[in-house]
Amino acid sequence: MSAGIYVHLPYCASRCGYCAFVVSTDPTSKKDYLEALSGEIALVAPEARGELFDTVYLGGGTPSLLDPGDIHRLLDRVRSSFSVAGGAEVTIEANPEDVTTGKRDAWRAAGVTRVSVGVQSFSDRELSAVGRRHDAARAAEALGILAGTELSISGDLILGLPEQTADSFRTSLESLVRRGVEHVSVYLLEWDKSKAIEEDRRRAPERYLDDDAQAALWLETGETLAALGFEHYEISNWARPGRRSRHNVKYWLREPTLGLGVSAHEFFGGRRRANASGIATYLERLAAGQRAIALDRAVAAEEEASERIVLGLRLSSGVDRGEVETWMAAHGDPYLPGDWKAWGEAGWIAESNGRVALTERGFLVSNEILCRFA
């Protein structure tokens, strides 16, 4: 089993209205942050000696905002400090306004193999409503720059944006898939995680699709992508054969991953750790020669069993039926076996070859199901 490395690069040109991630729009600490990352790599590398890594993921924030030279130096440092497999998947997240032919070529020269583009929508009205800095034309241009190269391209869309209609979402999906993407992520807008969106939704509900309309569009999205040869392999993710996000699959299969940078999480050596969520704290701790760990705990056997079900059911491949039955027998929820049977009768769960998995409709109510195993 190979491992993965996640690196959080928190800098953004501006904060989008729906964003709940740890980001900064102040670039003044960028140089110090990159030096701190280098220091953290040096601290972590001895612990990872003997481990083979076959994925590296640069997330954020907006990694594409960084100077390509900084990206090249960072990836060189990762390769010189860890055993990175030949043919490793190396992903960089990018906003459309940052994608140029120069950056594309520099990323490839640095060893990037995959670019995940935050398109979010092809409607200028929707993009403006949540403070995105690009318009639909720039998104199309960015995908055109990346297409036709050896880079694997992923595109994100958000379902439920203010001003979005069923037709505008269909147009966004069609615009995305006809521009060469091999991986599509569709996320439901988590309006409760943004005070501005939450207040706007309460004040002007007519600007938003209701829950039933979103559910219908989400199911339609699956049908559309399946007809185009995309596999629905995880709740929010579809990919052409062989183009799944190998790094993200590691999280759902509980494979070891290191987390570097402010707020980064990791699962390594049977422990779950999380770095401090403040950039100042992260810099101070690394300047003192210490990792900025805010959480560090071993995963007990009972928790591991729960995680295997909760994370595994996010995947279309599901989990072993025996694991679910063992978990239900060992826990005191007297209603769960009956509910599990009812979910199957409702068509939310399907069984095949000794494995159980959520169906397309089951994915829609996944939170209701998965929370029962947490």
Secondary structure, 3 states (H helix, E strand, C coil): CCEEEEEEECECCCCCCCCCCCCECCHHHHHHHHHHHHHHHHHHHHHHCCCEEEEEEEEECCHHHCCHHHHHHHHHHHHHHCEEEEEEEEEEEECHHHCCHHHHHHHHHHCCCEEEEEEECCCHHHHHHCCCCCCHHHHHHHHHHHCCCCCEEEEEEEECCCCCCHHHHHHHHHHHHCCCCCEEEEEECCHHHCHHHHHHHHHCHHHCCCHHHHHHHHHHHHHHHHHCCCEEEECCEEECCCCCCHHHHHHHCCCCEEEECCCCEEEECCEEEEECCCHHHHHHHHHCCCCCEEEEEECCHHHHHHHHHHHHCCECCCEEHHHHHHHHHHCCCCCHHHHHHHHHHCCCEEEECCEEEECHHHHHCHHHHHHHHC
